[in-house]
Amino acid sequence: MAPFTTVSPHASTSVDAALKLMTLKVMISSRTLESKLSSLYKAGKIVGGVYLGTGQEAFSASLGCCLDQELDIFAPLIRDQAGRTGFGEPLIEATRTYLGSVLGPMRGRDGNIHRGRPAQRRPAMISHLGTSVSLVAGMLMARRMRGELKGVVGATCVGDGATSTGAFHEGLNLVAVEKLPMVILVADNQFAYSTPRERQFACEKLIDRAKGYGVAGSEVDATSLTACLEVISGAVQAARAGEGPQLVVGKLLRLCGHGEHDDASYVAKRLRESNLGKDCLEVGIQEVLDEGLVSEREINEWKREAAERVQEAVAAAQKDPTPDPYQEDWKAVSEEGMQ
């Protein structure tokens, strides 16, 4: 039977200090960018939806920062800006996509969250939840058939609602049967849009689903940066070492609405005030301060630098051209840059 573990906050300080500080910087950058995107949306500067990862940054960033940018595959979802940044996505790609720039990765032709670079092992986000599991599984299978799978890890992060979809179960079953080197993060953020957990599934814990498929499973308090890095780095290492797929469930609360159009009034006060409602960014900052890894002055400097980089990326994207329907070659599929 595959092993199961549960890691609580402050369970260990064995995580590499450099990795912890890098991940915290990514969290700060992501939070700063998304705060700016929220402001632009409310000001009417962004067409379409804006979906934030507030409260999920430690979980997402830990995955992106533990992967190999030159080798691995990462399929993010709408709350994975932190994971995207940790995996090497430049801020300008996010701002160009949200602001409809023709110079962005999707050339202003797709929704502002459906961006990616497939040739760089960053497939575009898929709104059909759970499908990213099947997608990454297919990319790993293709590499196996070409004899290029050695040392490669595929990863994705989905929400608790995605675990109720057929695509998730079919994909996880394939991954388990084929023993693919894949890490699947489930952000158990308590709601599938506004549907609470008790109306989504009957099992006591989501990690119990790993047992049914025979894959290794871990549950972590995702409000803790230290705990997230310990568990997720271990899962990535296990997958890379040939130990098969790894399922990691992060316990947290979405600290915002489903999107910026949603006020999250359905979230009970008791839940907001519970341990799940802690802000992982604040917790992460306190953890590194308590360990003496950094000073408050340095943290404030990181925040200032992040704000400057975000503002530069927004200003650059606002100057970019937008698609011209009279000049564009509107092909449904482009082979340019694909592999």
C-alpha positions as CSV (number, residue, x, y, z in Angstrom):
1,M,0.0,0.0,0.0
2,A,1.3,3.5,-0.9
3,P,2.4,5.6,2.1
4,F,0.3,8.3,3.7
5,T,1.5,11.2,5.8
6,T,0.1,14.3,7.4
7,V,2.4,17.3,8.1
8,S,1.3,20.1,10.4
9,P,2.8,23.6,10.5
10,H,6.2,24.0,12.0
11,A,6.7,20.3,11.8
12,S,10.2,20.7,10.6
13,T,12.7,23.4,9.7
14,S,14.8,21.0,7.6
15,V,13.7,22.7,4.3
16,D,16.6,24.4,2.5
17,A,16.8,28.0,3.6
18,A,17.6,29.3,0.1
19,L,14.5,27.5,-1.3
20,K,12.3,28.8,1.5
21,L,13.4,32.4,0.8
22,M,13.0,32.1,-2.9
23,T,9.5,30.7,-2.5
24,L,8.5,33.5,-0.1
25,K,9.7,36.0,-2.7
26,V,7.6,34.3,-5.3
27,M,4.6,34.5,-3.0
28,I,5.1,38.2,-2.4
29,S,5.5,38.8,-6.2
30,S,2.3,36.8,-6.9
31,R,0.2,38.6,-4.2
32,T,1.5,42.0,-5.5
33,L,0.6,41.2,-9.1
34,E,-2.8,39.9,-8.3
35,S,-3.6,42.9,-6.1
36,K,-2.8,45.1,-9.1
37,L,-4.9,42.9,-11.4
38,S,-7.8,43.2,-9.0
39,S,-7.5,47.0,-9.1
40,L,-7.4,47.0,-12.9
41,Y,-10.4,44.8,-13.1
42,K,-12.4,47.0,-10.8
43,A,-11.4,50.1,-12.8
44,G,-12.7,48.5,-15.9
45,K,-9.3,48.0,-17.5
46,I,-9.6,44.2,-17.8
47,V,-12.2,42.5,-19.9
48,G,-13.3,39.1,-18.6
49,G,-12.8,37.5,-15.2
50,V,-10.0,37.8,-12.6
51,Y,-9.5,34.8,-10.3
52,L,-7.1,35.2,-7.5
53,G,-5.0,32.8,-5.5
54,T,-5.1,34.7,-2.2
55,G,-4.5,32.2,0.6
56,Q,-3.2,29.6,-1.8
57,E,0.2,31.0,-2.6
58,A,2.3,28.9,-0.3
59,F,0.8,25.7,-1.7
60,S,1.1,26.8,-5.3
61,A,4.5,28.5,-5.1
62,S,6.0,25.5,-3.4
63,L,5.2,23.4,-6.4
64,G,6.5,25.8,-8.9
65,C,9.7,26.4,-7.0
66,C,10.4,22.7,-6.5
67,L,10.1,21.8,-10.1
68,D,12.9,21.9,-12.7
69,Q,12.2,24.7,-15.2
70,E,14.4,23.1,-17.8
71,L,12.9,19.6,-17.6
72,D,9.6,19.3,-15.9
73,I,6.0,19.9,-17.0
74,F,3.6,22.2,-15.1
75,A,-0.1,22.7,-15.9
76,P,-1.5,25.5,-13.7
77,L,-5.1,26.5,-13.0
78,I,-6.7,29.9,-12.3
79,R,-5.3,30.2,-8.7
80,D,-1.8,29.3,-9.6
81,Q,-0.1,32.6,-10.3
82,A,2.4,31.8,-7.6
83,G,3.1,28.5,-9.1
84,R,3.5,30.1,-12.6
85,T,5.9,32.6,-11.2
86,G,7.9,30.0,-9.3
87,F,8.1,27.9,-12.5
88,G,9.6,30.9,-14.4
89,E,6.7,32.7,-16.1
90,P,7.7,36.3,-16.6
91,L,5.3,38.9,-15.1
92,I,5.0,40.6,-18.5
93,E,3.3,37.4,-19.9
94,A,0.6,37.7,-17.2
95,T,0.0,41.4,-17.7
96,R,0.0,41.1,-21.5
97,T,-2.6,38.4,-21.4
98,Y,-4.9,40.1,-19.0
99,L,-4.7,43.4,-20.9
100,G,-5.2,41.7,-24.3
101,S,-1.8,42.5,-25.8
102,V,-1.0,41.0,-29.2
103,L,2.6,40.4,-27.9
104,G,1.4,38.1,-25.1
105,P,1.6,34.3,-25.3
106,M,-1.9,34.0,-26.6
107,R,-1.6,37.0,-28.8
108,G,-4.7,38.6,-27.4
109,R,-6.9,35.9,-28.9
110,D,-8.0,33.9,-25.8
111,G,-9.4,34.5,-22.4
112,N,-7.1,36.3,-20.0
113,I,-6.5,33.3,-17.8
114,H,-6.0,30.8,-20.7
115,R,-2.3,31.4,-21.2
116,G,0.6,29.1,-21.6
117,R,3.8,28.1,-23.5
118,P,3.4,24.4,-24.5
119,A,6.8,24.3,-26.1
120,Q,8.3,25.4,-22.7
121,R,6.2,22.6,-20.9
122,R,3.7,25.2,-19.6
123,P,0.4,24.2,-21.2
124,A,-2.4,26.7,-21.3
125,M,-4.9,26.7,-18.4
126,I,-8.0,24.6,-19.1
127,S,-11.3,25.7,-17.7
128,H,-12.7,22.1,-17.7
129,L,-11.6,21.2,-14.2
130,G,-9.7,17.9,-13.8
131,T,-8.7,17.8,-17.4
132,S,-5.2,19.0,-16.6
133,V,-4.5,15.7,-14.9
134,S,-5.2,13.8,-18.2
135,L,-3.3,16.4,-20.2
136,V,-0.1,16.1,-18.1
137,A,-0.5,12.3,-18.1
138,G,-0.6,12.4,-21.9
139,M,2.5,14.6,-22.1
140,L,4.3,12.2,-19.9
141,M,3.2,9.2,-21.9
142,A,4.4,10.9,-25.1
143,R,7.8,11.4,-23.6
144,R,7.9,7.8,-22.4
145,M,7.1,6.6,-26.0
146,R,9.9,8.8,-27.3
147,G,12.4,7.5,-24.7
148,E,12.6,11.0,-23.1
149,L,10.9,10.5,-19.7
150,K,14.0,9.8,-17.6
151,G,14.2,12.4,-14.8
152,V,11.0,14.2,-15.9
153,V,8.2,15.1,-13.4
154,G,4.8,16.3,-14.5
155,A,2.7,18.3,-12.2
156,T,-0.6,20.1,-11.8
157,C,-2.7,21.8,-9.1
158,V,-6.5,21.5,-8.9
159,G,-9.1,22.5,-6.4
160,D,-11.3,20.2,-4.3
161,G,-14.2,20.8,-6.7
162,A,-12.1,19.3,-9.6
163,T,-11.9,16.0,-7.7
164,S,-15.6,15.5,-8.3
165,T,-15.2,15.5,-12.1
166,G,-14.9,12.4,-14.3
167,A,-11.7,13.8,-16.0
168,F,-9.9,13.9,-12.6
169,H,-10.8,10.3,-11.8
170,E,-10.0,9.0,-15.3
171,G,-6.7,10.9,-15.3
172,L,-5.7,9.7,-11.9
173,N,-6.5,6.1,-12.7
174,L,-4.3,6.3,-15.8
175,V,-1.5,7.9,-13.9
176,A,-1.7,5.2,-11.2
177,V,-1.9,2.3,-13.6
178,E,1.0,3.6,-15.7
179,K,3.0,4.6,-12.6
180,L,3.8,8.0,-14.2
181,P,6.1,10.4,-12.4
182,M,3.4,12.9,-11.6
183,V,2.6,15.2,-8.7
184,I,-1.0,16.2,-8.3
185,L,-1.8,18.9,-5.8
186,V,-5.4,19.3,-4.5
187,A,-6.0,22.7,-2.9
188,D,-8.8,21.8,-0.5
189,N,-10.1,25.4,-0.2
190,Q,-13.5,24.3,1.2
191,F,-15.6,25.4,-1.8
192,A,-16.2,24.5,-5.4
193,Y,-17.3,28.1,-6.3
194,S,-20.0,28.3,-3.6
195,T,-20.7,24.6,-3.1
196,P,-19.3,23.4,0.3
197,R,-17.3,20.2,0.7
198,E,-20.2,18.3,2.3
199,R,-22.2,18.7,-0.9
200,Q,-19.3,17.7,-3.1
201,F,-18.2,14.3,-1.7
202,A,-19.0,11.9,1.1
203,C,-15.5,10.7,2.0
204,E,-14.1,12.0,5.3
205,K,-10.9,13.3,3.7
206,L,-9.9,13.9,0.1
207,I,-6.6,12.2,0.7
208,D,-8.6,9.0,1.2
209,R,-9.1,9.0,-2.6
210,A,-5.4,8.3,-3.1
211,K,-5.9,4.9,-1.4
212,G,-8.5,3.8,-3.9
213,Y,-6.1,4.4,-6.8
214,G,-3.0,3.0,-5.1
215,V,-1.0,6.2,-5.2
216,A,1.1,7.8,-2.5
217,G,-0.8,10.5,-0.6
218,S,0.1,13.3,1.8
219,E,-2.0,15.9,3.6
220,V,-0.6,19.3,4.7
221,D,-1.6,22.4,6.5
222,A,-1.2,24.7,3.4
223,T,-1.2,27.9,5.5
224,S,2.4,27.0,6.4
225,L,5.2,27.7,3.9
226,T,7.5,25.4,5.8
227,A,5.1,22.5,5.8
228,C,4.2,23.0,2.1
229,L,7.8,23.0,1.0
230,E,8.6,19.9,3.1
231,V,5.8,17.8,1.7
232,I,5.8,19.1,-1.9
233,S,9.6,18.9,-2.3
234,G,9.4,15.3,-1.0
235,A,6.6,14.4,-3.4
236,V,8.6,15.8,-6.4
237,Q,11.7,14.0,-5.3
238,A,9.7,10.7,-4.9
239,A,8.1,11.0,-8.4
240,R,11.5,11.8,-9.9
241,A,13.1,8.8,-8.2
242,G,10.6,6.5,-9.9
243,E,8.2,6.0,-6.9
244,G,5.1,6.7,-9.0
245,P,2.4,9.4,-8.8
246,Q,2.1,11.5,-5.7
247,L,-1.2,13.1,-4.5
248,V,-0.9,16.0,-2.0
249,V,-3.9,17.6,-0.4
250,G,-3.5,21.1,1.0
251,K,-5.9,22.2,3.7
252,L,-6.6,25.9,3.4
253,L,-9.4,28.5,2.8
254,R,-9.8,30.6,-0.3
255,L,-9.4,34.1,1.1
256,C,-11.4,35.8,-1.6
257,G,-14.4,35.1,-3.8
258,H,-14.4,32.5,-6.6
259,G,-13.6,35.5,-8.8
260,E,-13.5,39.2,-8.3
261,H,-17.1,39.3,-9.3
262,D,-18.0,37.2,-6.3
263,D,-18.2,38.6,-2.7
264,A,-17.9,35.1,-1.0
265,S,-20.8,35.9,1.3
266,Y,-21.5,32.2,1.6
267,V,-18.3,31.6,3.6
268,A,-19.2,31.3,7.3
269,K,-17.6,33.6,9.8
270,R,-16.4,30.6,11.9
271,L,-14.6,29.3,8.9
272,R,-12.9,32.6,8.2
273,E,-11.7,32.7,11.8
274,S,-10.5,29.1,11.9
275,N,-7.0,27.9,11.4
276,L,-7.8,27.4,7.7
277,G,-8.5,31.1,7.4
278,K,-4.9,32.1,8.2
279,D,-3.1,34.1,5.5
280,C,-0.2,31.9,4.3
281,L,1.8,34.9,3.2
282,E,1.7,36.4,6.7
283,V,2.5,33.0,8.2
284,G,5.4,32.4,5.8
285,I,6.9,35.8,6.6
286,Q,6.6,35.1,10.3
287,E,8.2,31.7,9.8
288,V,11.4,33.0,8.1
289,L,11.6,35.9,10.7
290,D,11.4,33.4,13.6
291,E,14.1,31.3,12.0
292,G,16.3,34.4,11.6
293,L,16.6,33.9,7.9
294,V,15.8,37.4,7.0
295,S,14.9,40.8,8.6
296,E,11.8,42.8,8.5
297,R,13.7,45.5,6.6
298,E,14.6,42.9,3.9
299,I,11.0,41.8,3.7
300,N,9.8,45.3,3.1
301,E,12.5,45.8,0.5
302,W,11.2,42.6,-1.3
303,K,7.7,44.1,-1.3
304,R,8.9,47.4,-2.7
305,E,10.8,45.7,-5.4
306,A,7.9,43.5,-6.3
307,A,5.6,46.5,-6.6
308,E,8.1,48.2,-8.9
309,R,8.4,45.1,-11.2
310,V,4.6,44.7,-11.3
311,Q,4.1,48.4,-12.2
312,E,6.7,48.1,-14.9
313,A,5.0,45.0,-16.4
314,V,1.6,46.7,-16.4
315,A,2.9,49.9,-17.9
316,A,4.6,48.0,-20.7
317,A,1.5,45.9,-21.5
318,Q,-0.7,48.9,-21.6
319,K,1.5,50.4,-24.4
320,D,1.3,47.2,-26.5
321,P,-0.9,46.9,-29.6
322,T,-4.1,44.9,-29.4
323,P,-5.3,42.5,-32.1
324,D,-6.4,44.1,-35.4
325,P,-9.3,42.1,-36.9
326,Y,-8.4,43.4,-40.4
327,Q,-4.8,42.5,-40.2
328,E,-4.7,39.3,-38.2
329,D,-4.5,35.8,-39.7
330,W,-7.2,34.2,-37.6
331,K,-6.1,30.6,-37.7
332,A,-7.7,28.2,-35.2
333,V,-4.5,26.4,-34.6
334,S,-0.9,27.6,-35.1
335,E,2.0,25.3,-35.4
336,E,4.5,28.0,-34.6
337,G,6.5,27.3,-31.5
338,M,4.8,24.0,-30.9
339,Q,6.5,20.6,-30.4
